[in-house]
Amino acid sequence: MSAPTPRQGRLAHSPVVLRGGQWWLDGGAGSVPASDPAFTAVLDNFAQAMAAADQAVVHLLIRQGEPSAADPGGRR
């Protein structure tokens, strides 16, 4: 299974934004592209981890909505 891809937009309430595959540092005075390969690699890894966590939460919520295997009647 491949890793989830990060979505466009702000990264976890931070001043970092992914736009068009490019990381940007977004501040009150404007935006600056993040160009340091080590820094952008960390941002990529963090964004993938956040996307995976979001996906895991969605799967848990879906499973909570399914009837329990121990209770064929679907009662909890």
N, CA, C and O of each residue as an XYZ file, in Angstrom:
304
protein
N       0.843     -1.179      0.000
C       0.000      0.000      0.000
C       0.886      1.239      0.000
O       1.860      1.311      0.749
N       0.554      2.194     -0.825
C       1.373      3.402     -0.907
C       0.968      4.390      0.182
O      -0.142      4.344      0.712
N       1.888      5.272      0.494
C       1.634      6.286      1.516
C       0.627      7.298      0.994
O       0.643      7.629     -0.192
N      -0.250      7.795      1.861
C      -1.192      8.830      1.435
C      -0.435     10.081      1.002
O       0.596     10.430      1.577
N      -0.954     10.734      0.001
C      -0.307     11.962     -0.458
C      -0.880     13.152      0.295
O      -2.085     13.212      0.538
N      -0.023     14.100      0.665
C      -0.516     15.277      1.370
C      -1.417     16.119      0.471
O      -1.233     16.173     -0.745
N      -2.374     16.760      1.084
C      -3.290     17.630      0.343
C      -2.689     19.020      0.219
O      -1.820     19.422      0.993
N      -3.183     19.740     -0.784
C      -2.814     21.143     -0.925
C      -3.334     21.895      0.293
O      -4.374     21.532      0.842
N      -2.644     22.912      0.714
C      -3.127     23.761      1.794
C      -2.181     23.817      2.972
O      -1.056     23.320      2.929
N      -2.676     24.440      4.024
C      -1.883     24.685      5.233
C      -1.599     23.379      5.949
O      -2.447     22.487      5.999
N      -0.402     23.272      6.503
C       0.030     22.075      7.216
C      -0.207     22.247      8.710
O       0.518     22.982      9.381
N      -1.217     21.569      9.221
C      -1.477     21.442     10.662
C      -1.338     22.742     11.446
O      -0.548     22.817     12.387
N      -2.085     23.747     11.072
C      -2.126     25.024     11.800
C      -0.741     25.665     11.913
O      -0.393     26.240     12.944
N       0.021     25.560     10.863
C       1.368     26.131     10.852
C       1.458     27.201      9.766
O       0.523     27.364      8.982
N       2.554     27.920      9.713
C       2.735     28.907      8.646
C       3.289     28.284      7.362
O       3.825     28.992      6.509
N       3.161     26.961      7.225
C       3.680     26.257      6.055
C       2.508     25.830      5.182
O       1.534     25.260      5.673
N       2.609     26.112      3.876
C       1.532     25.821      2.938
C       2.102     25.052      1.746
O       3.183     25.366      1.249
N       1.355     24.040      1.298
C       1.721     23.303      0.089
C       0.850     23.805     -1.048
O      -0.375     23.688     -1.010
N       1.501     24.366     -2.063
C       0.798     24.895     -3.251
C       1.481     24.370     -4.493
O       2.664     24.629     -4.715
N       0.741     23.633     -5.304
C       1.288     23.144     -6.568
C       2.529     22.284     -6.396
O       3.432     22.324     -7.231
N       2.581     21.510     -5.327
C       3.729     20.645     -5.077
C       4.932     21.352     -4.478
O       5.971     20.725     -4.276
N       4.818     22.627     -4.192
C       5.914     23.439     -3.627
C       5.532     23.898     -2.222
O       4.422     24.385     -2.006
N       6.441     23.746     -1.276
C       6.214     24.235      0.085
C       6.521     25.728      0.145
O       7.493     26.200     -0.444
N       5.675     26.462      0.867
C       5.838     27.897      1.051
C       5.747     28.225      2.528
O       4.955     27.626      3.256
N       6.553     29.170      2.969
C       6.438     29.730      4.308
C       5.567     30.971      4.170
O       5.918     31.915      3.463
N       4.444     30.955      4.845
C       3.420     31.980      4.671
C       3.351     32.843      5.921
O       3.083     32.344      7.014
N       3.590     34.122      5.759
C       3.566     35.034      6.896
C       2.766     36.277      6.586
O       2.244     36.439      5.482
N       2.675     37.145      7.560
C       1.913     38.375      7.397
C       2.452     39.281      6.304
O       1.688     40.026      5.690
N       3.753     39.232      6.050
C       4.359     40.099      5.039
C       4.374     39.466      3.650
O       4.772     40.107      2.678
N       3.943     38.219      3.557
C       3.924     37.545      2.265
C       4.375     36.101      2.381
O       4.487     35.560      3.481
N       4.633     35.481      1.236
C       5.048     34.077      1.184
C       6.427     33.950      0.569
O       6.805     34.713     -0.320
N       7.177     32.960      1.064
C       8.514     32.675      0.556
C       8.580     31.177      0.277
O       8.183     30.377      1.123
N       9.080     30.782     -0.906
C       9.180     29.344     -1.166
C      10.239     28.702     -0.272
O      11.314     29.264     -0.062
N       9.923     27.527      0.247
C      10.902     26.766      1.035
C      11.754     25.994      0.033
O      11.237     25.190     -0.742
N      13.058     26.242      0.051
C      13.922     25.648     -0.963
C      14.976     24.700     -0.397
O      15.644     24.007     -1.165
N      15.144     24.649      0.924
C      16.143     23.767      1.524
C      15.661     22.317      1.423
O      14.616     21.982      1.982
N      16.402     21.452      0.721
C      15.954     20.073      0.513
C      15.743     19.287      1.814
O      14.815     18.484      1.907
N      16.587     19.511      2.803
C      16.417     18.798      4.077
C      15.124     19.240      4.762
O      14.391     18.410      5.300
N      14.847     20.533      4.744
C      13.633     21.058      5.371
C      12.387     20.578      4.640
O      11.423     20.150      5.274
N      12.398     20.644      3.310
C      11.224     20.213      2.557
C      11.007     18.706      2.673
O       9.867     18.246      2.612
N      12.083     17.927      2.840
C      11.933     16.485      3.051
C      11.222     16.216      4.377
O      10.366     15.335      4.459
N      11.578     16.974      5.409
C      10.906     16.834      6.706
C       9.437     17.231      6.571
O       8.565     16.563      7.126
N       9.156     18.305      5.842
C       7.770     18.716      5.628
C       6.996     17.637      4.877
O       5.855     17.335      5.227
N       7.610     17.053      3.845
C       6.963     15.967      3.098
C       6.632     14.792      4.013
O       5.521     14.266      3.975
N       7.594     14.385      4.833
C       7.384     13.254      5.743
C       6.289     13.560      6.760
O       5.442     12.713      7.040
N       6.309     14.765      7.310
C       5.290     15.134      8.283
C       3.908     15.181      7.632
O       2.929     14.709      8.210
N       3.831     15.746      6.441
C       2.550     15.828      5.741
C       2.021     14.430      5.414
O       0.818     14.187      5.517
N       2.906     13.509      5.023
C       2.471     12.139      4.759
C       1.989     11.462      6.030
O       1.007     10.720      6.000
N       2.662     11.704      7.145
C       2.231     11.128      8.424
C       0.867     11.692      8.833
O       0.017     10.952      9.329
N       0.654     12.977      8.632
C      -0.637     13.581      8.956
C      -1.741     13.014      8.059
O      -2.844     12.743      8.532
N      -1.450     12.836      6.771
C      -2.436     12.266      5.851
C      -2.765     10.828      6.250
O      -3.926     10.423      6.196
N      -1.759     10.057      6.647
C      -1.988      8.682      7.090
C      -2.828      8.659      8.362
O      -3.716      7.818      8.499
N      -2.561      9.563      9.285
C      -3.336      9.645     10.520
C      -4.786     10.024     10.221
O      -5.710      9.447     10.794
N      -4.986     10.986      9.330
C      -6.345     11.370      8.935
C      -7.089     10.185      8.333
O      -8.262      9.955      8.630
N      -6.384      9.433      7.478
C      -6.988      8.262      6.835
C      -7.336      7.190      7.875
O      -8.382      6.550      7.773
N      -6.478      6.993      8.864
C      -6.742      6.006      9.915
C      -7.968      6.404     10.732
O      -8.771      5.544     11.096
N      -8.122      7.684     11.021
C      -9.291      8.153     11.766
C     -10.564      7.903     10.955
O     -11.574      7.463     11.504
N     -10.517      8.180      9.662
C     -11.688      7.935      8.806
C     -12.060      6.456      8.840
O     -13.237      6.114      8.953
N     -11.064      5.579      8.743
C     -11.337      4.142      8.778
C     -11.934      3.731     10.123
O     -12.837      2.895     10.164
N     -11.446      4.303     11.215
C     -12.011      3.996     12.529
C     -13.459      4.460     12.624
O     -14.306      3.743     13.158
N     -13.746      5.638     12.118
C     -15.113      6.147     12.156
C     -16.043      5.278     11.318
O     -17.186      5.034     11.703
N     -15.555      4.814     10.182
C     -16.353      3.925      9.340
C     -16.622      2.619     10.076
O     -17.748      2.122     10.067
N     -15.595      2.062     10.712
C     -15.751      0.807     11.443
C     -16.708      0.959     12.616
O     -17.439      0.022     12.936
N     -16.717      2.120     13.261
C     -17.643      2.337     14.372
C     -19.093      2.309     13.901
O     -19.994      1.945     14.656
N     -19.304      2.692     12.660
C     -20.657      2.703     12.111
C     -21.130      1.339     11.642
O     -22.317      1.166     11.364
N     -20.227      0.362     11.547
C     -20.603     -0.981     11.108
C     -21.160     -1.772     12.281
O     -20.755     -1.564     13.425
N     -22.100     -2.688     11.995
C     -22.608     -3.561     13.061
C     -21.485     -4.422     13.616
O     -20.605     -4.852     12.871
N     -21.509     -4.674     14.911
C     -20.508     -5.481     15.575
C     -20.645     -6.939     15.155
O     -21.760     -7.442     15.020
N     -19.512     -7.627     14.946
C     -19.541     -9.046     14.579
C     -20.063     -9.877     15.752
O     -20.644    -10.940     15.534
N     -19.869     -9.415     16.988
C     -20.333    -10.156     18.161
C     -21.834     -9.983     18.375
O     -22.453    -10.779     19.081
N     -22.420     -8.962     17.778
C     -23.848     -8.686     17.934
C     -24.469     -8.592     16.558
O     -24.534     -7.503     15.989
N     -24.936     -9.724     15.998
C     -25.492     -9.713     14.648
C     -26.678     -8.782     14.495
O     -27.001     -8.389     13.374
N     -27.337     -8.418     15.585
C     -28.477     -7.512     15.515
C     -28.075     -6.056     15.355
O     -28.918     -5.200     15.085
N     -26.802     -5.778     15.519
C     -26.317     -4.416     15.358
C     -26.541     -3.550     16.581
O     -26.309     -2.342     16.527
N     -26.994     -4.147     17.703
C     -27.212     -3.360     18.915
C     -25.921     -3.216     19.683
O     -25.093     -4.128     19.691
N     -25.738     -2.069     20.334
C     -24.532     -1.836     21.134
C     -24.904     -1.514     22.547
O     -24.026     -1.285     23.379
